[in-house]
Amino acid sequence: MPDTDFEAHAQLLKALAHPTRLRIVEILKRKRVCVKSLGELIDLQQANLSQHLAILRNTGVVSCCREGNRICYSIRDPRVVRVLESLSAAPQP
C-alpha cells in the first residue's frame, strides 16, 4: 500500500474517537442540522458541542454554512459514513 496516507487516516480516526463525535456524525449523516438543534438532539451544552464540532470541522469531517443567524453542519467527508456503517455491521463482543 505505497500510496496510502496513514497519517491522514490516523487523523480522521482520532477525530471520530469520541462517543459524542460519533453521535454527531450519526445525526449529520441523515441531514444537515443547525447547532441549536444538534445540541438539543444530543443533550449537550453549547460550549461542549462547539469543541466537538471544531475538532470535526478542523479535520474536514464536517463543514458548516451560515443560514441567517444560524450555523448549520453537514458531512463533508463521505468516508466517515462508511466508517460508521462498518462499525454498525461489525459483530458485537
N, CA and C atoms as an extended XYZ file, in Angstrom:
279
Properties=species:S:1:pos:R:3:atomname:S:1:resname:S:1:resid:I:1 pbc="F F F"
N         0.829       -1.189        0.000 N   MET     1
C         0.000        0.000        0.000 CA  MET     1
C         0.870        1.248        0.000 C   MET     1
N         1.651        1.441       -1.031 N   PRO     2
C         2.586        2.574       -1.048 CA  PRO     2
C         1.917        3.938       -1.127 C   PRO     2
N         0.703        4.047       -1.665 N   ASP     3
C         0.054        5.344       -1.823 CA  ASP     3
C        -0.847        5.717       -0.646 C   ASP     3
N        -0.927        4.857        0.355 N   THR     4
C        -1.808        5.113        1.487 CA  THR     4
C        -1.196        6.158        2.402 C   THR     4
N        -1.999        7.136        2.775 N   ASP     5
C        -1.562        8.187        3.682 CA  ASP     5
C        -2.013        7.824        5.089 C   ASP     5
N        -1.180        7.072        5.796 N   PHE     6
C        -1.545        6.593        7.117 CA  PHE     6
C        -1.736        7.726        8.114 C   PHE     6
N        -0.990        8.804        7.953 N   GLU     7
C        -1.131        9.946        8.859 CA  GLU     7
C        -2.523       10.560        8.722 C   GLU     7
N        -2.995       10.724        7.493 N   ALA     8
C        -4.337       11.287        7.269 CA  ALA     8
C        -5.413       10.347        7.811 C   ALA     8
N        -5.227        9.045        7.625 N   HIS     9
C        -6.189        8.080        8.164 CA  HIS     9
C        -6.239        8.152        9.688 C   HIS     9
N        -5.062        8.264       10.288 N   ALA    10
C        -4.998        8.339       11.750 CA  ALA    10
C        -5.689        9.597       12.263 C   ALA    10
N        -5.517       10.719       11.579 N   GLN    11
C        -6.164       11.966       11.989 CA  GLN    11
C        -7.688       11.849       11.891 C   GLN    11
N        -8.162       11.216       10.832 N   LEU    12
C        -9.600       11.012       10.680 CA  LEU    12
C       -10.142       10.139       11.812 C   LEU    12
N        -9.448        9.052       12.101 N   LEU    13
C        -9.915        8.157       13.160 CA  LEU    13
C        -9.844        8.818       14.533 C   LEU    13
N        -8.826        9.644       14.773 N   LYS    14
C        -8.748       10.371       16.046 CA  LYS    14
C        -9.918       11.334       16.195 C   LYS    14
N       -10.300       11.968       15.097 N   ALA    15
C       -11.432       12.899       15.152 CA  ALA    15
C       -12.719       12.172       15.503 C   ALA    15
N       -12.843       10.933       15.088 N   LEU    16
C       -14.057       10.160       15.354 CA  LEU    16
C       -13.998        9.420       16.689 C   LEU    16
N       -12.862        9.412       17.340 N   ALA    17
C       -12.643        8.573       18.511 CA  ALA    17
C       -13.215        9.143       19.805 C   ALA    17
N       -14.465        9.543       19.756 N   HIS    18
C       -15.167       10.009       20.955 CA  HIS    18
C       -16.651        9.726       20.756 C   HIS    18
N       -17.312        9.182       21.766 N   PRO    19
C       -18.736        8.840       21.608 CA  PRO    19
C       -19.611       10.015       21.172 C   PRO    19
N       -19.337       11.188       21.685 N   THR    20
C       -20.144       12.358       21.307 CA  THR    20
C       -19.957       12.701       19.842 C   THR    20
N       -18.720       12.653       19.372 N   ARG    21
C       -18.477       12.969       17.963 CA  ARG    21
C       -19.084       11.908       17.051 C   ARG    21
N       -19.069       10.660       17.471 N   LEU    22
C       -19.739        9.616       16.692 CA  LEU    22
C       -21.242        9.870       16.625 C   LEU    22
N       -21.828       10.305       17.735 N   ARG    23
C       -23.259       10.630       17.736 CA  ARG    23
C       -23.551       11.801       16.802 C   ARG    23
N       -22.689       12.804       16.818 N   ILE    24
C       -22.874       13.956       15.926 CA  ILE    24
C       -22.849       13.505       14.476 C   ILE    24
N       -21.870       12.708       14.117 N   VAL    25
C       -21.756       12.231       12.740 CA  VAL    25
C       -22.956       11.364       12.371 C   VAL    25
N       -23.410       10.544       13.293 N   GLU    26
C       -24.583        9.701       13.038 CA  GLU    26
C       -25.808       10.556       12.700 C   GLU    26
N       -25.987       11.638       13.420 N   ILE    27
C       -27.112       12.541       13.148 CA  ILE    27
C       -26.918       13.248       11.809 C   ILE    27
N       -25.706       13.727       11.571 N   LEU    28
C       -25.442       14.505       10.358 CA  LEU    28
C       -25.448       13.652        9.090 C   LEU    28
N       -25.265       12.363        9.221 N   LYS    29
C       -25.271       11.547        8.003 CA  LYS    29
C       -26.675       11.466        7.404 C   LYS    29
N       -27.698       11.772        8.195 N   ARG    30
C       -29.074       11.756        7.699 CA  ARG    30
C       -29.506       13.095        7.115 C   ARG    30
N       -29.011       14.203        7.721 N   LYS    31
C       -29.433       15.518        7.241 CA  LYS    31
C       -28.533       16.604        7.814 C   LYS    31
N       -28.588       17.765        7.198 N   ARG    32
C       -27.884       18.941        7.712 CA  ARG    32
C       -28.652       19.448        8.924 C   ARG    32
N       -27.927       19.825        9.974 N   VAL    33
C       -28.561       20.243       11.223 CA  VAL    33
C       -27.877       21.498       11.747 C   VAL    33
N       -28.677       22.422       12.261 N   CYS    34
C       -28.142       23.636       12.874 CA  CYS    34
C       -27.668       23.345       14.295 C   CYS    34
N       -26.736       24.148       14.754 N   VAL    35
C       -26.080       23.912       16.043 CA  VAL    35
C       -27.088       23.784       17.183 C   VAL    35
N       -28.046       24.681       17.263 N   LYS    36
C       -29.010       24.641       18.365 CA  LYS    36
C       -29.788       23.325       18.356 C   LYS    36
N       -30.255       22.913       17.204 N   SER    37
C       -30.994       21.652       17.102 CA  SER    37
C       -30.107       20.470       17.435 C   SER    37
N       -28.868       20.514       16.998 N   LEU    38
C       -27.934       19.433       17.283 CA  LEU    38
C       -27.702       19.300       18.784 C   LEU    38
N       -27.543       20.437       19.459 N   GLY    39
C       -27.366       20.417       20.913 CA  GLY    39
C       -28.562       19.826       21.627 C   GLY    39
N       -29.747       20.122       21.142 N   GLU    40
C       -30.961       19.566       21.735 CA  GLU    40
C       -31.076       18.067       21.468 C   GLU    40
N       -30.691       17.639       20.280 N   LEU    41
C       -30.789       16.222       19.927 CA  LEU    41
C       -29.876       15.340       20.767 C   LEU    41
N       -28.703       15.847       21.091 N   ILE    42
C       -27.778       15.027       21.870 CA  ILE    42
C       -27.643       15.496       23.317 C   ILE    42
N       -28.460       16.479       23.707 N   ASP    43
C       -28.490       16.972       25.086 CA  ASP    43
C       -27.090       17.346       25.574 C   ASP    43
N       -26.497       18.300       24.873 N   LEU    44
C       -25.151       18.742       25.189 CA  LEU    44
C       -25.116       20.262       25.227 C   LEU    44
N       -24.395       20.802       26.195 N   GLN    45
C       -24.292       22.254       26.310 CA  GLN    45
C       -23.514       22.831       25.131 C   GLN    45
N       -23.825       24.067       24.808 N   GLN    46
C       -23.250       24.750       23.652 CA  GLN    46
C       -21.727       24.717       23.654 C   GLN    46
N       -21.106       24.965       24.787 N   ALA    47
C       -19.638       25.018       24.851 CA  ALA    47
C       -19.025       23.671       24.484 C   ALA    47
N       -19.550       22.598       25.040 N   ASN    48
C       -19.029       21.264       24.732 CA  ASN    48
C       -19.274       20.900       23.279 C   ASN    48
N       -20.463       21.199       22.803 N   LEU    49
C       -20.803       20.909       21.417 CA  LEU    49
C       -19.864       21.657       20.474 C   LEU    49
N       -19.589       22.903       20.765 N   SER    50
C       -18.696       23.709       19.921 CA  SER    50
C       -17.300       23.102       19.850 C   SER    50
N       -16.805       22.595       20.962 N   GLN    51
C       -15.479       21.961       20.977 CA  GLN    51
C       -15.458       20.730       20.083 C   GLN    51
N       -16.483       19.898       20.189 N   HIS    52
C       -16.538       18.693       19.364 CA  HIS    52
C       -16.689       19.042       17.887 C   HIS    52
N       -17.523       20.016       17.586 N   LEU    53
C       -17.711       20.428       16.197 CA  LEU    53
C       -16.429       21.025       15.622 C   LEU    53
N       -15.675       21.736       16.435 N   ALA    54
C       -14.411       22.320       15.978 CA  ALA    54
C       -13.425       21.221       15.583 C   ALA    54
N       -13.363       20.173       16.361 N   ILE    55
C       -12.474       19.049       16.036 CA  ILE    55
C       -12.898       18.417       14.717 C   ILE    55
N       -14.188       18.175       14.570 N   LEU    56
C       -14.696       17.565       13.340 CA  LEU    56
C       -14.496       18.492       12.134 C   LEU    56
N       -14.686       19.774       12.338 N   ARG    57
C       -14.513       20.750       11.258 CA  ARG    57
C       -13.036       20.877       10.869 C   ARG    57
N       -12.151       20.954       11.861 N   ASN    58
C       -10.719       21.139       11.595 CA  ASN    58
C       -10.084       19.941       10.905 C   ASN    58
N       -10.672       18.777       11.047 N   THR    59
C       -10.142       17.590       10.369 CA  THR    59
C       -10.873       17.317        9.055 C   THR    59
N       -11.813       18.175        8.696 N   GLY    60
C       -12.502       18.033        7.423 CA  GLY    60
C       -13.629       17.020        7.414 C   GLY    60
N       -14.037       16.567        8.587 N   VAL    61
C       -15.126       15.591        8.672 CA  VAL    61
C       -16.458       16.255        8.356 C   VAL    61
N       -16.664       17.451        8.897 N   VAL    62
C       -17.912       18.184        8.668 CA  VAL    62
C       -17.595       19.561        8.096 C   VAL    62
N       -18.599       20.167        7.519 N   SER    63
C       -18.484       21.550        7.072 CA  SER    63
C       -19.686       22.312        7.610 C   SER    63
N       -19.570       23.620        7.628 N   CYS    64
C       -20.669       24.425        8.139 CA  CYS    64
C       -20.985       25.543        7.162 C   CYS    64
N       -22.213       26.023        7.259 N   CYS    65
C       -22.625       27.168        6.453 CA  CYS    65
C       -23.564       28.016        7.304 C   CYS    65
N       -23.574       29.281        7.023 N   ARG    66
C       -24.430       30.210        7.754 CA  ARG    66
C       -25.735       30.365        6.995 C   ARG    66
N       -26.831       30.230        7.739 N   GLU    67
C       -28.166       30.466        7.193 CA  GLU    67
C       -28.826       31.517        8.071 C   GLU    67
N       -28.702       32.764        7.662 N   GLY    68
C       -29.192       33.859        8.502 CA  GLY    68
C       -28.314       33.962        9.726 C   GLY    68
N       -28.911       33.836       10.899 N   ASN    69
C       -28.125       33.886       12.127 CA  ASN    69
C       -27.839       32.494       12.686 C   ASN    69
N       -28.113       31.461       11.908 N   ARG    70
C       -27.864       30.082       12.335 CA  ARG    70
C       -26.669       29.511       11.585 C   ARG    70
N       -25.963       28.615       12.257 N   ILE    71
C       -24.869       27.889       11.625 CA  ILE    71
C       -25.273       26.428       11.569 C   ILE    71
N       -25.257       25.887       10.355 N   CYS    72
C       -25.687       24.504       10.147 CA  CYS    72
C       -24.507       23.658        9.692 C   CYS    72
N       -24.512       22.408       10.116 N   TYR    73
C       -23.425       21.483        9.818 CA  TYR    73
C       -23.915       20.337        8.955 C   TYR    73
N       -22.986       19.810        8.159 N   SER    74
C       -23.262       18.633        7.338 CA  SER    74
C       -21.965       17.840        7.181 C   SER    74
N       -22.100       16.613        6.734 N   ILE    75
C       -20.932       15.763        6.499 CA  ILE    75
C       -20.170       16.294        5.288 C   ILE    75
N       -18.885       16.430        5.436 N   ARG    76
C       -18.034       16.866        4.326 CA  ARG    76
C       -17.270       15.690        3.725 C   ARG    76
N       -16.826       14.784        4.577 N   ASP    77
C       -16.016       13.646        4.146 CA  ASP    77
C       -16.877       12.386        4.150 C   ASP    77
N       -17.241       11.880        2.982 N   PRO    78
C       -18.136       10.725        2.924 CA  PRO    78
C       -17.532        9.445        3.515 C   PRO    78
N       -16.224        9.420        3.727 N   ARG    79
C       -15.604        8.235        4.333 CA  ARG    79
C       -16.134        7.974        5.738 C   ARG    79
N       -16.520        9.032        6.461 N   VAL    80
C       -16.987        8.827        7.836 CA  VAL    80
C       -18.292        8.050        7.860 C   VAL    80
N       -19.107        8.218        6.848 N   VAL    81
C       -20.357        7.457        6.773 CA  VAL    81
C       -20.030        5.979        6.607 C   VAL    81
N       -19.054        5.672        5.760 N   ARG    82
C       -18.653        4.270        5.571 CA  ARG    82
C       -18.039        3.699        6.844 C   ARG    82
N       -17.293        4.513        7.577 N   VAL    83
C       -16.721        4.049        8.850 CA  VAL    83
C       -17.845        3.685        9.816 C   VAL    83
N       -18.839        4.556        9.949 N   LEU    84
C       -19.965        4.267       10.844 CA  LEU    84
C       -20.722        3.021       10.410 C   LEU    84
N       -20.938        2.870        9.114 N   GLU    85
C       -21.635        1.693        8.617 CA  GLU    85
C       -20.833        0.428        8.905 C   GLU    85
N       -19.515        0.503        8.775 N   SER    86
C       -18.663       -0.642        9.084 CA  SER    86
C       -18.739       -1.013       10.560 C   SER    86
N       -18.756        0.004       11.407 N   LEU    87
C       -18.848       -0.255       12.839 CA  LEU    87
C       -20.178       -0.881       13.207 C   LEU    87
N       -21.252       -0.413       12.567 N   SER    88
C       -22.577       -0.953       12.850 CA  SER    88
C       -22.720       -2.383       12.360 C   SER    88
N       -22.025       -2.721       11.288 N   ALA    89
C       -22.133       -4.062       10.710 CA  ALA    89
C       -21.226       -5.066       11.424 C   ALA    89
N       -20.268       -4.574       12.182 N   ALA    90
C       -19.327       -5.465       12.859 CA  ALA    90
C       -20.013       -6.226       13.993 C   ALA    90
N       -19.639       -7.497       14.188 N   PRO    91
C       -20.224       -8.257       15.290 CA  PRO    91
C       -19.830       -7.659       16.641 C   PRO    91
N       -20.752       -7.630       17.553 N   GLN    92
C       -20.503       -7.076       18.887 CA  GLN    92
C       -19.896       -8.153       19.790 C   GLN    92
N       -18.914       -7.784       20.596 N   PRO    93
C       -18.275       -8.772       21.504 CA  PRO    93
C       -19.222       -9.240       22.581 C   PRO    93
